[in-house]
Amino acid sequence: MLAKPQTFSNEEKAILEKLRLHVGVDPSATGQLGEVKDLLDADHLKRFLQKLVDEGHFPSLIVAGSQFVKRYAFMLLVPFLYSFTKWNKPIVAGPEMLKYNVDTSTTPWMMNFVLPNDTMSKSATRSEMRAKLADELINKNLAPLIETIVGSTKLSPTILWENAAIYLFWLYETELQKDAGEEQLARIQEDFHYLLKEFQCTSFTCGVNPFIQYHTEKEETANGKQRFRRTCCLFDQASDDGRCCKTCPKMK
């Protein structure tokens, strides 16, 4: 059984903040915050993306949509899954519980999630909590966002799901591996297997599992082994010098 609800230490909060999640923060002390649930509304999201285009961050709505999903997927998947797998501390928070802070006056523009409550979810078996966490993060948050982006920009959903998958792979294959003990390594393997092989997505924009098709074999390169993307995220259209991501299929 997981421990009863508990709060994060200051050190853990600092780590989560680096991963773009602020927990236990008084919303009134952070300025005006947006409601994450509003980003799942097509009209609201389109206005949000158009603002990024109008302010010169992206050349078009299509490019803005792809790059926004990269930012959103990182903020959603990485800190929440990091907390669960690394510390065994699940944060099960649907879009109606999350707020966001965005600053488009800087280059690059900045965004983070804010969760006023810093306590964990109620006790349950770890497998039950993992399933609930994945459902909240993916089926009830990321998938509806991708559906909305697809409808608003006509972007291919395969690009958007791979935008999310790359961060899931980085988290479990690289970031969580750092200084991991035997018990943590076991959780890493177990949780990654669940997300790739057992989790079932309910969205019409992907297959039963939205990540497995992008988990291809890494290839030998001059910079070591790398897993190349199957799709281009359009970063070259957003960068000043037209450069691609190092794992872009155009780089092969």
N, C-alpha and C positions, 0 to 999 in steps of 0.2 A: 504494500500500500504506500502511496505517496504521503508525505508529511502534511500536517494540517496547514491551512493558509498561513503564510508568513510574508514578511516584507523583505525587500532587497537591502543589502548593505550599501554603504556609500560607494565602495569600490565597484560593486556590481552595477550600480546605477551609472557610474562614470563610463563603464565599458559599453553599456546599452546606449548611452548618449552618443558615443563614437559611431555606433551602428544606426544612428538616426532615430532612436526611440527614447523619449524622455518620460520616465515613470514617476508617479508620486509628485506631480507638479501642479501647483495651484494655477488653473487656467487664467485667472484674473491677473496673475503676475507675469504673464508671458505675452501680453498684448492681445490683439485681436486674432482669434483662432478660427479656422474653418472646421466644418463638420465633415468627417470622412464619408459619411453616408450620402452627403450631397454630391460627392464626386462620382457616385454611381448613377446619378441622374444625367441623361444625355444632354439636355440643354445647358445645365450647369457646367458639365465637363467640357463641352465644346467652347463655352465662353472662357473657361480656364485655359484651355490650350490656345485659343485665339489670342489671349492676352500675352502668352509666351512668344507667339509669333510677332504680334504687333510691337513688342518691346525689343525685338531683334535677337532673341535667343535661338530661334529656329527659322528656317526659310519658308516652311509650309506647315500646314496642319498635319499632314501625313508624317513628316519628320518629327514634329512635336509629339504626336501620339506615340510613336515608337520609343522615343527617348524618355517620355514621361513614364511609360510602362516599366522601363528599366529602373528608373528611380523609385517608382512605387513598389515594384516587386522586391527590390533590395530592402527597403524600409519595412516591408511586411514580412517577408520570409526570414531574413537573416537574424534580426534581433530576437524574434519570438522563438524560432527554432534553436538558436544559440542558447537561450535561457533554458529551454526544455532539455536539450541534449547535454549541454555542458554542466549545468548546475542542478538538473532535475527539478527545475522550477517552471511549471507551465503558466503562461499568461493567456488565458482563453478570453479574448475580447473581440466581439464582432464589430463591424463598421459603425454601428450606432453608439459604441462606447469610446471610439477613437476620435481625436481631434488632430488637426494638422496646422503647422506653422510654415509659411512660405515667404521667402524674400527674393523677389525678382529684380531688386535694384543692384544686385551683385552679379559678377560674371566669374564662374558659372553661378546660376541661380541656385538657391538653397531651399531645402525642404526637410522637415522631420515630422514624425508622429508624436503626439502627446497623449499620455494616458494618466489622468488625474489620480486614479487609484493604484497604489503600488503593492497591493496584496495579491497573493497567488489565488488560483482557482481552488475550488473545494476538493477534498481528498477523493481519490478513486484509484482503481488499479492503473498502473502506468500505461498499459495497452489501451484501456478505455480513454484515458486522458489524451493519449497521442492521437487517437482517432477523432476525438472531439476537437482537438487543436487544429488538426489538418483540415477538418471540415469547415471550421470557422475561418481559417486563413485563406483557404483555396476556394471551396464551393460557395461560401457566403461573402467573400470579399474580392479576391483576385479574379475569379472567373466572371462575376458580374461586371467588374471594371473592364476586362478584356472584351466582353460582349458589347459594352457601351462604346469602347474605342473603335471596334470593328464597324459598328453601326454609324458612328460619327465621321470616320475617316476613310472607310473602305480598305483599311490595312488588312493584310493577310493575318489571320489568327496564328498561323505557324510562326511568323516572325515574333509575335508578342509572347507566345508561350515559350519560345526559345530564349527570349529576353529574360524571362523569369528563371528558366532552367539553369542558365549559366551561373546564377548566383547560388542556387541550391547546390550545384556541383562544387562550386568554390568553397562553400561553407563546410560541406561534409568531407571533401577530399583534401582541403588545404587548411582552412582557418581552424576548425575544431581539432585537427590533428596535432596542433602545436601544444607541446607539454602535456599531452593527454596521458593519464594513467590507465591502468588495465581496465578498471571499471568504466571509465569514460570511453575508451576505445570500443568496448562492448556495446555501449549505448549508441555510439556513432554508427557502428555497423548495423545495429538493429533498427535504428530510426531511419537511416538512409535506405535500407532495404524496404521498409514499409512504404516510404514515400515514392520509391521507384517501382515497386512490384505489387504492392497490396492496395494502396490508396486508389479510390475510384472517384473520378471527377464526374459531375453531373451536367457540365456545360456542353452545349451543342457545338462549341467552337474547337473541341479537341476530341481525342479518343478517350477510352476508358481511363487511361493514365496519361496526364498531359506532359510528362517529363521523359519517359523512358525512350522515346524515339530519338531524343537528342543526346542520349548518353552513349555516344559512339566511342570506338577505340581511339586512344591518343596516338598521334603520329610523331615520328622523330623529326626534329627540326634543328637548325643551327643553335637555337636557344633552348634545346631540350625537348622533352615530350610535350605536345600540346594537342588539345582536342579542338579541331576546327568546327566552327558553326556550320549548320546546314543552310542557314538563311543569313542575309545581310540585314543588320539592324538600322541601316541608313545613317550611321554615325558620320560617314564621309561627307554627307551633305550638311552636317551640323558643325563640323570642325573647320577652323579657319583655313587650314592648309590642305583640306581634302583627304586627309589620311584616314585609313580604315582601322578598325580594331585589329589587334595582332592575331586574333583567331577568326577573322572574317574569311569566308570562302574565297573571296577575291585575292587573298594573300597566298593561296596554295600554288 
